[in-house]
Structure formats: C-alpha cells, structure tokens
Amino acid sequence: MKRLLWLAAFAFGLGIALPSFAQSPGNFSTLSTTGTAILDGSVLVCSGQPWIDVRCNGALGDDSHDDTAAISTTIAAAITNNWPVHFPAGSYKVTSPIVIDYAGQATNGFRLISEAATIDGRSITARPVLQIECSGGSSGSPTGCFYFKEEGTLFVNASTPAYAVVLGKTDFSDAHNSAKFDHLVVHNASTDPAAGGCQFNFVLDSDIYAVCVSTGGAAGMALEQTQFSRISGAGTAEGTGGRSLLLENGYNFSNVFFGLDLEVSPTCLSITFNHNGLNTFVSPYFNCTTAINATASIGNVLINPNYGGATVNYGPTSTGITVIGTGSRSSWLFPQTSSYTAAPLDDGLNISSYNAPGASLTVTLPTIASVNAGWTMGFATDNGKGLTVTAPSGAILSGGKAVSSMILGPGNYEFAALQSDGNNWRVISSTRSTRLVNGFDPPPWPSNWLYPSTSGYAATLGDNGNVLSSFNATAGLTVTLPATTALPTGWSMGFATDSAKPLSVQVNATSGGQIVWPGAGSSATTLTLANTGQGAYEFLALQYDGSGNFRVVDATPATAQAIGMIGAGGISHWSFPAASSYAATVADNGNVVSSFNSPLSYLAVTLPPTTRMPMGWTIGIASDSNKTASVQVNGTSGGHILFPGSGSVATSASLASGNYEELVLQFDGSNFRVVGATPATATQIGITGNAPGINRWSFPAVSTYAASQRDNGNAVSSYNTPAAGLTVTLPPAASIAAGWIMGFATDNGKTMTVQVNGTAGEKILVAAAGGTSTNSITLASGQNYEYTALQFDGSNFRVVAATPQTLNNLGGLIGSESPGSSSPCSTNQITHDSNYLYVCVSPNTWARAPITGGY
C-alpha cells in the first residue's frame, strides 16, 4: 500500500501519466483484481490487499449508474480469493438483488467494509435488495458458515414487498456463526403487507447492530432461529399489522437485546414461536399502540422496560414475559373500571380498587400457563371499595387451602401478593383480615371481654373476637347472633356464665342459620350453658363456617355435657368404689375408677355395651393401695380393646402391678381404644414400640420360669430359686412382637440358663465366635451378678448385652485362630491357638507369645 501511494505521488510530481494508470475515471473495464489501481485524487485498491474496492469493476456510487454487475463481480472475486470488499462513500444503485453467497469461504468468513455507503435498491420490485447466504446445505444438514462481518456504516434503501436485507435462508439450510454487523441501517419504503426491514435466519453467537425500518406491514426486524446473540439498534414497521421486532419460527433463545428502540409500529414486540425463549431485553424502549404481543414462548425477561406516550396497550397478550424493574411504568395501577384482566406483562405491579366505579374491583389473573414461575402481583383495597382476585386456571394456595378466588378483607388498605409457582398461585404476603376472611389463618380466638347489664344482647359483625359474660345481667343473659349474610367465614364469639347467672344463645330470626356440634343434628337454633353448682365460669365458643352454621369449637366439660355433645367425656373426675367389681355406665364418661377402696386385692371393671354410648366416651382405670386393676368388655355388644400390637381380638387388659398405674380407654364408635397408659402398663399389655429397655426386676422362687408377653422390659434373677439354678423358657415367637426384650441375672450363687420355646424354630443369636445360633445359653458360673439381655427381632432372640465373663464363655472376647504377622486386625485385639497367644500391637500387625508350662 505504501508503495502504491508512493507511485501515485511520484506520478503527480512528475506530471507524467504512467502507462498502467492511463485510464479515465469510471472506466475500469481493463482492470484486473490482481492489484492494479488508478488515481483520481485518491487511491483505488484492487489488489485485495487490504481489500478490493467495488469501483474496481466499474461501480460509480453516484446513485445514477447501475452498479449491480460491478458489485456482484467484485463480491464474486472477493469470495474466490478471500478478500474483503470495500464500499467507499457513495450511493450505489442496484436493479437486482445483491447476493453474497460466501459458501466458498464458509470457514474463513467474509468482510464487507462500508464507508457510510448506500446500496440503493428501490427499483427492485420483488425479493431482497441484499441477500447474504451460504449455499450447499439442507434443512436436515445445514451449511456451517462463520465470521461474516459488516464493518462501518452501511445503508440499504429498498421498496420491495419482502424483507430488504436477509441473512440466511428461510429453510434454515445455512447456519451463520459469529457474524458481526457494526452498523446496518435499512429502510424499505414499500407499503405492502409483506414489506419488512431485516430478516435474520439461523444466526448463532453473533453481534448485530441494525436499524431496520419498513413502511409496510411485516416487521422492522425479524428473527428466525437466532440464538445466543447480542442484538441492539431499532426497528419499525409502520403498516397495518406491522411489528418493530418479531421473534418467530425455529428456536429463538438465549439472546440479549440491549436498548432496542422499538416505535411507530402498531406493535413493538411480537413473539410467536412456541419454544422456551430465555431471551433477555435490557432497557427496551416501546412506543407503539401495543407494546408487546407475545402469544407463545416462555422465559423471556424484560429488565427496566420504558414506554413512550404512544403506548396504549402494554401487553394484553404477553405470554411467558417476566419483568424485572417496572421502568417508566408506574408500579401501582388504579383502574377506573369494575374489572381488570391481568397480563403476564403486569409482573411486579400492584393494583388498587381506589378508582373502581362500583363497590369493588374484580381482578382476573392470567392463565397459569401464560406466565413464568415467579410472576408476582399485589392487590390492595382503598377508598372503601373491596377487591376480588379470580384465578382462571391453577388454584390460589395458602394456609392449607386451595381456592379459585380470593376476597380481600373488609376495610381499606387490605393487601395480598400472589406469585406463580408454575402450577398454582401462592399467597406470599397478605394482611391479617384477608387471611382470616379466606380461611388462610386460624380465626382469632375470642379474647375481648364484655359485661352487658341488659338481659338481651344483639351481636354484630363487630363482635368478632368478643366474649360476653352474664356477670352484670340481673337475671341472666340471652344473646342473639347476627344474620349469617353479614358474616365472613371464621367469625368467632365466646360466652361465659358468672355470678350464678345463666346464659343462652339463639340464632337470628332472619337468615339465622343453625348452631351445630357433635350430636346436635342440623336443626338446633338455641343452646344454654350449664348452670353448675358453683354457678360460674362455664364457657362456650362459636365460629361461623361460611355455610350457614355456627359451630361449637370449644366448651367447658359441664356445658358440653349439658348440650349433649358427643365425645365430651375427657378425663375430668375420679371415683373410688368400695367394690372388687365395677360395671361402668354412660355416666362414667370422663371418670377414672381407682382400686383404692376395693375390699379385695384387685378391682375388675366391666365396660358398658357399645350400643349405649356416644363416640368419644372415655374412662380411666387406676391401681392404688397395692391392689391390681383390670378391665374387660361387656358380654353383650362389647366390642374389643384396641392398641398397637393387640390385633383385633383383645377383650381385656390388666394394669401392671404396683401403685399409681393408669390405663385410659376411649370409644371410637365400635371399639375401645387405649389412648393413654403408664409405661409399665403399656409394656405389660404389649403396646408395640413401648419401653424397649429393661425397666423392672423380678425374683421368682421357682426353678423354672416360663416368660410371656408380660415380661417385656422385665429382668429375672436366680436369687430366690430353690434349686442350684434357674431355667427360663422364652415365650413362643407368635405371642410377642418385634422389640420385646428381657434381662437375665445370676445371684446368690445360683446359675441361670435361658432356652427358646422352639415351637417356631426360633433361635438365640450370639455375636461371638464368628456368630452362632443356639437353642439355649448359660450365663457364666462361679460368680454372682452375671447378666445378659435378649431382644426379639421378629424371628429370633438376639443377645444385645452381656457381662464380660458371660460374653467370654459365649466366645465373644478371645477368639481361636492363627493369624499371620500382617493379617488384618485392630489394635489390642486378642486371639489364640494351641501354641501361641496373639496380640494386635498396631493395625494389621500381630505379635505372639508361646503358651508354655502347665498345671
């Protein structure tokens, strides 16, 4: 290049026309692409180094001469030789499409360098003015093309019923990788519905700055299968149906759009391809009648979007749009209509009922499938107007409830925020009254006490949470409940008697509903609290359930009994009958019967027939004064006694011996269930999982002992055996549950042997001498206080504890083997054979000492 410039200067300096430059300006027919140049006040480079100029083949750039052939010839030569093409400043008129098919340089790329040049193709009546492609591929096997680069500013003018500039083929047979457009400015003056600015097909990992304007109705900028690219610039399509930016066809995902200027078009952003987009728009500017029309795709994010004054519809259809930062749009909406249909584009906004023309505002959420997980919107009541939120799909979730609509609580400034989890709407924030009205929170427990002095009291909505006492009423108090039409679900009220003055409650004469409790049926309209001997402190609480009923949710025992509430027994009082047998009745509901005054050494309690008592009837049995206690079902319609491990056939139960044992039974409508038991009693009757350890000792004065379920948790000693030792036979495997445990001990110089029953082939399993199974074991003899414990695993009895000497006798301390010097071992492990005693002195290292001498 320096050499050419030097020659040019030399020619001017001498005033001599060198033969190789003897061409008139504009006549380049004899020039080749080997580097020949002509001087016309500037240097024309045709050598390909650093580029080849389009003027080398006759292009003038005067917007008059038809430069089509010259440009096409130059491009063909550039592709053949891998040269950049240079467009000096000027307006290059073309009459047919300029096609850059750089398949021949697909791996090297193609550079188009423009000095603010204009390609003027307004005389082309069909097809693009500029088509960039890589031929030779197919939709199933596209050509891979790399590194197309447009440098500088390039203007393209068109008036065609198509896209003015097209990169790639619409059948996706060529994939353009790592392309770069520095500054592409396109204007298509055609008003045809199909006229558009720029279309980018199958573009990957590219950088595009393009200003694409069309007067027609297609799109300013259309993306067809464009992926992980960075795009900025502007787009406009002024015609009917026009869209500034269109994402359609193929997979358009993982692109980042920076500061796009989208305006003048009827719709600024249109997304119609049905795939997960995951595109990010950073500070886009929308100034169209409709900002966004997204009918498909999900996962697209707008960060701080800005809206111009022309925007009327922000995005009534905006499927799959997430908004981060509201940009120029207000975070709060105050619609002047009675209803509002939220759109995906409303992500992050709050809406108030302040300007609603009626008593309330109804907001309909978008369909759950149209929003991304995390979509959030807030709702508020203002100006004395309510607000209801309705979900057309999915459910509104909170507090264990799933509902299709939610009403904000009464009064101003109530608030709730909902967020999509992808399947349903979750309440992520709400005021207390809103939670109460919708049943998302437990209702307020009555806590505000009132003492009316009148004989009658008409309760209202405002009594929610109040407690009325009869204390100041001269002869008692009668309370009339509000009409149910005025109450929210969860409305609660309490009632109490004081100073021996009665209190009764009745429903309203108009839309009063009923008072319901277990045993009331569905027609009760009044109730009266119990008038106990003390005359005070009875209590009852009612709660409205939203379905015309006031439910009794709490009552003191006497009041529960007075109104006939099923299951109101609970343990509340004790009796000490002076009898050895006791026939319980319905009146014993809540009673504990003690053996204290029995004239014999025991008390036997017989339960009532199941046909005579309500569900929930409860009784307790207790042992006192060293007298045992037991309970049995009635011989007529008696049912069974049920507890974990009982099966379904038990008809009696005995408490453990000793004082202060207790067993509590409750009727479930068919049988009596053990709902409480002291540990020893639970162990004795065999409640599964109870008291797995040893918790008591016995010293039988027998030489043989047959253990049973009752011995679960018991330790047996040989102390009192009249023989030289005690032999214990374990229970049959079928009679006990897994976890049954028993201990065995030697005392008083007496031995102890334990053997299996053997009816089911069960064994005693010993983790010694490599693991053995046996029918019996004997504790170490010659000393007292030897001990072992066995636990049933569902099939066999396992030794779970043993004193050292007994464990040694079972082969559990010193084994018998002849290890090598580096055999695996743990430090301090000991074994022996007939000649040596072996000691593991460090991991996997044995030392041995000979066994010598004798007796």
C-alpha positions, 0 to 999 in steps of 0.5 A, a space after each residue: 500500500 505504501 508503495 502504491 501511494 508512493 507511485 501515485 505521488 511520484 506520478 503527480 510530481 512528475 506530471 507524467 501519466 504512467 502507462 498502467 494508470 492511463 485510464 479515465 475515471 469510471 472506466 475500469 473495464 481493463 482492470 484486473 483484481 490482481 492489484 492494479 489501481 488508478 488515481 483520481 485524487 485518491 487511491 483505488 485498491 484492487 489488489 485485495 490487499 487490504 481489500 478490493 474496492 467495488 469501483 474496481 469493476 466499474 461501480 460509480 456510487 453516484 446513485 445514477 449508474 447501475 452498479 449491480 454487475 460491478 458489485 456482484 463481480 467484485 463480491 464474486 472475486 472477493 469470495 474466490 480469493 478471500 478478500 474483503 470488499 470495500 464500499 467507499 462513500 457513495 450511493 450505489 444503485 442496484 436493479 437486482 438483488 445483491 447476493 453474497 453467497 460466501 459458501 466458498 469461504 464458509 470457514 474463513 468468513 467474509 468482510 464487507 467494509 462500508 464507508 457510510 455507503 448506500 446500496 440503493 435498491 428501490 427499483 427492485 420490485 420483488 425479493 431482497 435488495 441484499 441477500 447474504 447466504 451460504 449455499 450447499 446445505 439442507 434443512 436436515 444438514 445445514 451449511 456451517 458458515 462463520 465470521 461474516 462481518 459488516 464493518 462501518 456504516 452501511 445503508 440499504 434503501 429498498 421498496 420491495 414487498 419482502 424483507 430488504 436485507 436477509 441473512 440466511 435462508 428461510 429453510 434454515 439450510 445455512 447456519 451463520 456463526 459469529 457474524 458481526 454487523 457494526 452498523 446496518 441501517 435499512 429502510 424499505 419504503 414499500 407499503 405492502 403487507 409483506 414489506 419488512 426491514 431485516 430478516 435474520 435466519 439461523 444466526 448463532 453467537 453473533 453481534 448485530 447492530 441494525 436499524 431496520 425500518 419498513 413502511 409496510 406491514 411485516 416487521 422492522 426486524 425479524 428473527 428466525 432461529 437466532 440464538 445466543 446473540 447480542 442484538 441492539 439498534 431499532 426497528 419499525 414497521 409502520 403498516 397495518 399489522 406491522 411489528 418493530 421486532 418479531 421473534 418467530 419460527 425455529 428456536 429463538 433463545 438465549 439472546 440479549 437485546 440491549 436498548 432496542 428502540 422499538 416505535 411507530 409500529 402498531 406493535 413493538 414486540 411480537 413473539 410467536 414461536 412456541 419454544 422456551 425463549 430465555 431471551 433477555 431485553 435490557 432497557 427496551 424502549 416501546 412506543 407503539 399502540 401495543 407494546 408487546 404481543 407475545 402469544 407463545 414462548 416462555 422465559 423471556 425477561 424484560 429488565 427496566 422496560 420504558 414506554 413512550 406516550 404512544 403506548 396504549 396497550 402494554 401487553 394484553 397478550 404477553 405470554 411467558 414475559 417476566 419483568 424485572 424493574 417496572 421502568 417508566 411504568 408506574 408500579 401501582 395501577 388504579 383502574 377506573 373500571 369494575 374489572 381488570 384482566 391481568 397480563 403476564 406483562 403486569 409482573 411486579 405491579 400492584 393494583 388498587 380498587 381506589 378508582 373502581 366505579 362500583 363497590 369493588 374491583 374484580 381482578 382476573 389473573 392470567 392463565 397459569 400457563 401464560 406466565 413464568 414461575 415467579 410472576 408476582 402481583 399485589 392487590 390492595 383495597 382503598 377508598 372503601 371499595 373491596 377487591 376480588 382476585 379470580 384465578 382462571 386456571 391453577 388454584 390460589 394456595 395458602 394456609 392449607 387451602 386451595 381456592 379459585 378466588 380470593 376476597 380481600 378483607 373488609 376495610 381499606 388498605 387490605 393487601 395480598 401478593 400472589 406469585 406463580 409457582 408454575 402450577 398454582 398461585 401462592 399467597 406470599 404476603 397478605 394482611 391479617 383480615 384477608 387471611 382470616 376472611 379466606 380461611 388462610 389463618 386460624 380465626 382469632 380466638 375470642 379474647 375481648 371481654 364484655 359485661 352487658 347489664 341488659 338481659 338481651 344482647 344483639 351481636 354484630 359483625 363487630 363482635 368478632 373476637 368478643 366474649 360476653 359474660 352474664 356477670 352484670 345481667 340481673 337475671 341472666 343473659 340471652 344473646 342473639 347472633 347476627 344474620 349469617 349474610 353479614 358474616 365472613 367465614 371464621 367469625 368467632 364469639 365466646 360466652 361465659 356464665 358468672 355470678 350464678 347467672 345463666 346464659 343462652 344463645 339463639 340464632 337470628 330470626 332472619 337468615 339465622 342459620 343453625 348452631 351445630 356440634 357433635 350430636 346436635 343434628 342440623 336443626 338446633 337454633 338455641 343452646 344454654 350453658 350449664 348452670 353448675 353448682 358453683 354457678 360460674 365460669 362455664 364457657 362456650 365458643 362459636 365460629 361461623 363456617 361460611 355455610 350457614 352454621 355456627 359451630 361449637 369449637 370449644 366448651 367447658 366439660 359441664 356445658 358440653 355435657 349439658 348440650 349433649 355433645 358427643 365425645 365430651 367425656 375427657 378425663 375430668 373426675 375420679 371415683 373410688 368404689 368400695 367394690 372388687 367389681 365395677 360395671 361402668 355406665 354412660 355416666 362414667 364418661 370422663 371418670 377414672 375408677 381407682 382400686 383404692 377402696 376395693 375390699 379385695 386385692 384387685 378391682 375388675 371393671 366391666 365396660 358398658 355395651 357399645 350400643 349405649 354410648 356416644 363416640 368419644 366416651 372415655 374412662 380411666 382405670 387406676 391401681 392404688 393401695 397395692 391392689 391390681 386393676 383390670 378391665 374387660 368388655 361387656 358380654 353383650 355388644 362389647 366390642 374389643 380393646 384396641 392398641 398397637 400390637 393387640 390385633 383385633 381380638 383383645 377383650 381385656 387388659 390388666 394394669 401392671 402391678 404396683 401403685 399409681 398405674 393408669 390405663 385410659 380407654 376411649 370409644 371410637 364408635 365400635 371399639 375401645 381404644 387405649 389412648 393413654 397408659 403408664 409405661 409399665 402398663 403399656 409394656 405389660 399389655 404389649 403396646 408395640 414400640 413401648 419401653 424397649 429397655 429393661 425397666 423392672 426386676 423380678 425374683 421368682 422362687 421357682 426353678 423354672 420360669 416360663 416368660 410371656 408377653 408380660 415380661 417385656 422390659 422385665 429382668 429375672 434373677 436366680 436369687 430366690 430359686 430353690 434349686 442350684 439354678 434357674 431355667 427360663 423358657 422364652 415365650 413362643 415367637 407368635 405371642 410377642 412382637 418385634 422389640 420385646 426384650 428381657 434381662 437375665 441375672 445370676 445371684 446368690 450363687 445360683 446359675 441361670 440358663 435361658 432356652 427358646 420355646 422352639 415351637 417356631 424354630 426360633 433361635 438365640 443369636 450370639 455375636 461371638 465366635 464368628 456368630 452362632 445360633 443356639 437353642 439355649 445359653 448359660 450365663 457364666 458360673 462361679 460368680 454372682 451378678 452375671 447378666 445378659 439381655 435378649 431382644 426379639 427381632 421378629 424371628 429370633 432372640 438376639 443377645 444385645 448385652 452381656 457381662 464380660 465373663 458371660 460374653 467370654 464363655 459365649 466366645 465373644 472376647 478371645 477368639 481361636 485362630 492363627 493369624 499371620 504377622 500382617 493379617 488384618 486386625 485392630 489394635 489390642 485385639 486378642 486371639 489364640 491357638 494351641 501354641 501361641 497367644 496373639 496380640 494386635 500391637 498396631 493395625 494389621 500387625 500381630 505379635 505372639 507369645 508361646 503358651 508354655 508350662 502347665 498345671 
